[in-house]
Amino acid sequence: MSDLLVHRGPDGQGFWANQRVGLGHRRLAMLDLAGSKQPFSDGGIQVAANAEIYNHQHLRTQLQARGHVACSGAGDVAVLAPLYREFGLDFAGHLVGMFALALWDSEAETLVLARDRFGIKPLYYYQDSHFLVFASELSALLAFPHLKPSLNLRALDQYCRFKTVLDPETMLHGVRQLSPGSLLLAGPKGVTLQPYTKPSHVAPSVAEALRTSVEQCLVSDQPLGVFLSGGIDSSVVAALVVELTGSATTFSVGFKEGLWDESAFSQQVAQHLRTRHHPLLMTSQHGVEAAQALSQGLDQPLADESALACYFLAQQARQHVKGVLTGDGGDEVFAGYPWHRPGPSFAGQIAPVVATITGWNLFDSRQRTLLYRPELAAQILDLDPFSQLALDTNALRASSGLQASLLIDRGTSLLSYLLVKTDRTSMLNSLEVRLPMLNQPLVDTVDHWMQDDWVDKVLLRQAFGHLLPEAVVKRPKKGFGVPLGVWMWQPGPFRDLIYSHLKDPQALLWDTFEPKFVDQLLCEHERVPRHGHLLWALFILEGWLQRIRPSFVDSAG
């Protein structure tokens, strides 16, 4: 299992086991480079964590004041055992950062799994009558011999509808994701799931909260950079890095296809802030390399074509730095999407609200009827894709219309789409991505001060607009795209790669999909390039099927 995660931790590995429990860890060293080996042992507690705990220095001081003198080691993971001793199962609520962790309490004979509040870091698990197995990626679980992968039809339908699988579902029957802000406890009383207490942290101002968040994310013993798109979120982060450290190394991606190229905006910000800027030009040949890496490297299929550019950006940045800060999450925190508008409070119907605000649309209902093989269509088309969503309906009902839409965004498109793309494309390149927009104290502060008509990132623009060019501050929201349709339409290596997979009579897609309908899509795209996103989704799914090779047993999940 550890070997399958070497890309997430190329700097070292460690193991600990007794007769009940085994922990393994792959390390991407960012702090205390010579120390902080994991799994970390502290008395009768062992910890393995994929984590950056940004407030570990504050927690260390707090714990020492309470008499905890252990905290051995300078790394952030060293605070987890004494924090657990002090606060019990509420320990995870005191963490500011991103984490998926396992803690074994030998005295209580209990295993504790915990995941950060927004699900920045993934955590999968499989349970049967004898075993509980967990890992940071779905593919690592397949090394467990008792797991016989079979396809989860509900997850397959989610992918064909929405380009992704909605957390906590996975593509494999019996495998789940631990929900954000939750604990899994495995002990003498069995296995239980529960949310952990999340104390609120409201700063005096949004400006103070975000500045503190960026400052915490800059703590590192390795060089860091900033992904700079030219939008306001990443531009504010870059501006604060310059303000706090005096300089910044920034990276952006552009295309020779002008309709998709926004490099002029990032260049404008870089010049204004005087950063060490690396403008990267992505060609269709780079697209071929990224497509091959994604089709064979994603632990679950994700059909967001912008993942191509994210992969390329991470690959190139890794040659200069070991971690980056981004503006990811700014839209979901500061209300930046077009559907973030004042409106009535949540009425209790999750499905139509999710479908409306996410704007996801891959294969429509008519296309899915033609896509699925007849023997599977009857099973798949009747499944409710939203039935397993881990959304707090009580919190939604208590929220205003704007706040409810933000909560739904954070529990759907942010969790299952944006964060998946960011984590997987960066980790395939062993690059750590830090997201200051999603630090809990900042989000708590924004939620506290947000009013129902403060849309379009009013709070962010008011707090930091003075640091940036006026054109950037007033620039309207624009999605991040790549010239996928052009690359797939024009003769060349990219088109050849996609078409060779989708025209292969031995493709594993044909176990579930109708080859005649896919061939129709290919023919129509040759005439008019309008099915690029559909063909890309099928290509990614075929690559995943070839690597995982699940059985096609009925498994609605």
Secondary structure, DSSP 8 states (H G I E B T S, - for coil): --GGGGGG-BT-EEEEE-SS-EEEEEB---SSTTS--SSEEETTEEEEEEEEETTHHHHHHHHHHTT-----SSSGGGGHHHHHHHHGGGGGGG--EEEEEEEEETTTTEEEEEE-TT--S--EEEE-SS-EEEESSHHHHTTSTT---BB-HHHHHHHHHHSS--TT--SBTTEEE--TTEEEEEETTEEEEEE--------S-HHHHHHHHHHHHT--SS-EEEE--SSHHHHHHHHHHHHHHS--EEEEEE-SSGGG--HHHHHHHHHHHT-EEEEEE--HHHHHHHHHHHHHH-SS----TTHHHHHHHHHHHTTT-SEEE--TTHHHHHT-STT--------S-HHHHHHHHH---SS-HHHHHHHB-HHHHHHHTTS-TTTT----HHHHHTS-HHHHHHHHHHHTHIIIIIHHHHHHHHHTTT-EEE-GGG-HHHHHHHHHH--TT--TTHHHHHHHGGGS-HHHHT---------HHHHHHSSSHHHHHHHHHHT-TT-GGGGTB-HHHHHHHHHHHHHSS--HHHHHHHHHHHHHHHHH--B------
